[in-house]
Amino acid sequence: MTIIRAHVLRLAAVTLAALAAPGIGSAQTYPSRPVRIVLSLPPGGTPDVLARILGNKLTEQTGQPVIVDSRPGASGVMAVEIAKAAPPDGYTLLLAGTTNFATLPALKPKLSYNIDNDFLALSRVASVANVVAVHPSLGVSTVADLVKLAKARPGQLNYGSGGNGSAPHLAGEMFNVLAGVRAVHVPYKGSVLAVNDLITGQLQFIMTSPVTVMPHWKSGRIKVIATTGPKRDPLFPELPTVADTVAGFESTLWWGVAVPAKTPAGIVKKLHTEIVKALQSSEVREPFAKQGATAQAESPAEFAAFIKAERERIARIGQQVGITLD
């Protein structure tokens, strides 16, 4: 009995040591239940579409449901706070984006979260150039037309965005300064709501993802006149860039996956491997491309460095055009 008891105690000690090691015990069985991806905009927008494409592939790979949990509010802060407060066990992922991981940290003096301390960056998921969409009744077909009209009607043209501090908001203010015009910003809880008001004519123009406007563009309910990247988008080669008319203008959107900072290393490694595998598959890359987005798989270090560079870039833009978010 003494020998058996000693053997059992040794086995128990080895098991406890394995479980105590960061991420070892839990990573072996991860995931064993549904995983959720928290995002900051309502269903139907670009982040929602991309998250569902990625989530479906992760479900196929892991055998566990991946649920997309839309939590719009406070310009993307609400979703970040939910993810930050979640247990660091790999079952809550944050689809972080330009707004809540770059623009707000760069331009807002006080935030309820610290990207570097509260989260671990895993990989960028996708990036996409915005498009400039206008209501057909506006009577403009080019960026030059829009600039001319905005100069003739200062303060009378409204543009919408997915919220204060969002990338389209920043893009609109850049447009105001660099084009020498004065359009009025109207914030919404998500770009889909802004596009709905553009369709009805309550907004005159918007700078947003092609994913959001594509169906309405094809149906003729709105008109798309340009893209916002530094060069012509290969997915829309017929469209000029805003920079062709307004020198120095550039605005792109990106999204990536992050997890709470204390998530075990073993789970982080396994999760990153599955995300990269999904992003490199044709089942993700092809539907992303159809939505105007480019899949981008990165290492955690590469994504963290990219986020830092984006914060610094947006901070410089904010200083140049005089934008701060209180």
HELIX and SHEET records of a PDB file:
HELIX    1   1 THR A    2  ALA A   20  1                                  19    
HELIX    2   2 ILE A   24  THR A   29  1                                   6    
HELIX    3   3 THR A   46  THR A   62  1                                  17    
HELIX    4   4 ALA A   74  GLY A   76  5                                   3    
HELIX    5   5 VAL A   77  ALA A   85  1                                   9    
HELIX    6   6 THR A   98  THR A   98  1                                   1    
HELIX    7   7 THR A   99  THR A  103  3                                   5    
HELIX    8   8 LEU A  104  LEU A  107  1                                   4    
HELIX    9   9 ILE A  115  ASP A  118  1                                   4    
HELIX   10  10 PRO A  136  LEU A  138  5                                   3    
HELIX   11  11 VAL A  143  ALA A  152  1                                  10    
HELIX   12  12 ALA A  167  ALA A  179  1                                  13    
HELIX   13  13 SER A  191  THR A  200  1                                  10    
HELIX   14  14 PRO A  210  SER A  219  1                                  10    
HELIX   15  15 VAL A  242  ASP A  244  5                                   3    
HELIX   16  16 ALA A  265  LEU A  279  1                                  15    
HELIX   17  17 SER A  282  LYS A  290  1                                   9    
HELIX   18  18 PRO A  300  VAL A  321  1                                  22    
SHEET    1   A 6 VAL A  66  SER A  70  0                                        
SHEET    2   A 6 VAL A  35  LEU A  39  1                                        
SHEET    3   A 6 THR A  92  GLY A  97  1                                        
SHEET    4   A 6 THR A 252  PRO A 260 -1                                        
SHEET    5   A 6 PHE A 119  ALA A 129 -1                                        
SHEET    6   A 6 THR A 294  ALA A 295 -1                                        
SHEET    1   B 5 VAL A 184  PRO A 187  0                                        
SHEET    2   B 5 ASN A 158  SER A 161  1                                        
SHEET    3   B 5 PHE A 205  THR A 208  1                                        
SHEET    4   B 5 VAL A 131  VAL A 134 -1                                        
SHEET    5   B 5 LYS A 223  THR A 227 -1                                        
END                                                                             
